[in-house]
Amino acid sequence: MKKKYIIILFSILLVYLLIGFTIKYRLKEIKRNESYTIGEVLKIYYGRGDRTVDYKYSINNEVFFMTSSEFTQNINQVGKKYFVIVNKNNLQQAYILDCCPYDESKHLVPSEGLHKIPDAELQKKADEAFEEIFNSPLGRLLPPY
């Protein structure tokens, strides 16, 4: 009976690590092939210490709808716009960046997206958010981007 519980716990741990590696790998792929566009918050779900956001963004005249719980802790208003980092090789891989609010009076984003955020301070915040994840204990186990 004890052996059965050990196997179950080991299996759960293995699945947890595989999901973690998949997420970190996806983040590295997005950062390696980064492009930026604008996303609009559609809905916010509040959970136990977590926040999930439904949002939409468009790039290359295509509209995408996504849900994310990464980079969403500072998002608290439906309809607000933020910069979105997109994998230019897979436009369906994207994250809305809560640290990078979009200001229509300051920023212009063409339909094909941007290579960098046009505000150096916001770009620095986006880079720091990714570096924090990559320098986490799990993030250090993956090869550098």
C-alpha positions in Angstrom: 0.0 0.0 0.0 2.8 2.4 0.9 4.5 1.6 -2.4 1.3 2.5 -4.3 1.3 6.0 -2.7 4.9 6.6 -3.5 4.3 5.7 -7.1 1.3 8.1 -7.2 3.2 10.9 -5.6 6.2 10.4 -8.0 3.8 10.4 -11.0 2.2 13.7 -9.8 5.6 15.2 -9.3 6.7 14.1 -12.8 3.6 15.5 -14.5 4.1 18.8 -12.6 7.7 19.0 -13.7 6.8 18.2 -17.3 4.2 20.9 -17.4 6.7 23.4 -15.8 9.3 22.5 -18.4 6.8 22.9 -21.2 5.8 26.3 -20.0 9.3 27.5 -19.6 10.3 26.2 -23.0 7.4 28.0 -24.6 8.4 31.2 -22.8 11.9 30.9 -24.2 10.7 30.2 -27.7 8.5 33.3 -27.5 11.4 35.4 -26.2 13.7 34.1 -28.9 11.2 34.9 -31.7 9.6 38.0 -30.1 7.3 40.4 -31.7 5.0 42.8 -30.0 1.4 43.9 -30.6 -1.5 45.3 -28.5 -4.0 43.2 -26.5 -7.3 44.1 -24.9 -8.5 42.5 -21.7 -11.9 40.8 -22.2 -12.5 39.1 -18.9 -10.7 38.6 -15.5 -11.0 35.5 -13.4 -9.9 35.6 -9.7 -8.7 32.5 -8.0 -6.7 31.6 -4.9 -3.8 33.9 -5.2 -4.0 33.7 -9.0 -5.5 35.7 -11.8 -6.4 34.5 -15.2 -7.2 36.9 -18.1 -9.0 36.4 -21.3 -7.7 38.8 -24.0 -7.6 39.4 -27.7 -4.8 40.7 -29.9 -4.3 41.1 -33.6 -1.2 40.7 -35.7 -0.9 40.4 -39.5 -4.6 41.2 -39.7 -5.5 38.1 -37.8 -7.4 38.3 -34.5 -6.5 35.8 -31.7 -8.3 35.1 -28.4 -6.2 33.8 -25.6 -6.3 33.0 -21.9 -3.3 33.4 -19.6 -2.4 33.4 -15.9 1.3 34.3 -16.6 2.2 38.0 -16.4 -1.4 39.0 -15.3 -1.0 39.9 -11.6 -1.4 43.7 -12.2 -4.3 43.5 -14.6 -7.5 44.6 -12.9 -9.7 46.3 -15.5 -11.6 44.8 -18.4 -11.1 46.8 -21.6 -7.7 48.0 -20.8 -4.9 47.5 -23.3 -1.4 46.1 -22.8 1.4 45.1 -25.0 1.4 41.4 -25.9 4.6 39.4 -26.7 4.0 37.0 -29.6 6.1 34.3 -31.1 6.5 35.5 -34.7 6.9 31.9 -35.9 3.7 30.8 -34.2 1.3 33.7 -33.8 -0.9 31.7 -31.4 1.8 31.6 -28.8 1.5 34.9 -26.9 1.3 36.5 -23.4 -0.2 39.7 -22.4 2.3 41.8 -20.3 0.8 43.3 -17.2 3.9 45.5 -16.7 3.5 47.1 -20.1 0.2 49.1 -20.4 -0.5 50.5 -23.9 -1.1 54.2 -24.3 -2.7 55.2 -27.6 -1.3 58.7 -27.3 2.3 57.5 -27.0 2.5 54.3 -29.0 1.7 53.3 -32.6 1.7 49.6 -33.4 1.5 48.5 -37.1 -0.6 45.5 -38.0 2.5 43.3 -38.5 3.7 44.1 -35.0 6.9 45.5 -33.7 10.4 44.0 -32.9 10.5 45.9 -29.6 8.2 47.9 -27.5 8.5 51.6 -28.6 9.1 52.7 -25.0 12.5 51.8 -23.6 11.2 51.7 -20.0 8.4 49.3 -20.9 10.7 47.1 -22.9 13.1 46.9 -20.0 10.2 45.9 -17.7 9.2 43.2 -20.2 12.7 41.9 -20.4 13.1 41.8 -16.6 9.8 39.9 -16.3 11.2 37.2 -18.5 14.6 37.2 -16.9 13.0 36.6 -13.5 11.3 33.5 -14.9 14.4 32.3 -16.6 16.5 32.8 -13.5 14.1 30.8 -11.3 15.3 27.4 -10.2 13.3 25.6 -12.9 14.2 28.2 -15.5 17.9 27.6 -14.9 17.5 23.9 -15.8 16.6 24.9 -19.4 19.2 25.9 -22.0 19.6 29.7 -22.5 17.5 31.4 -25.1 
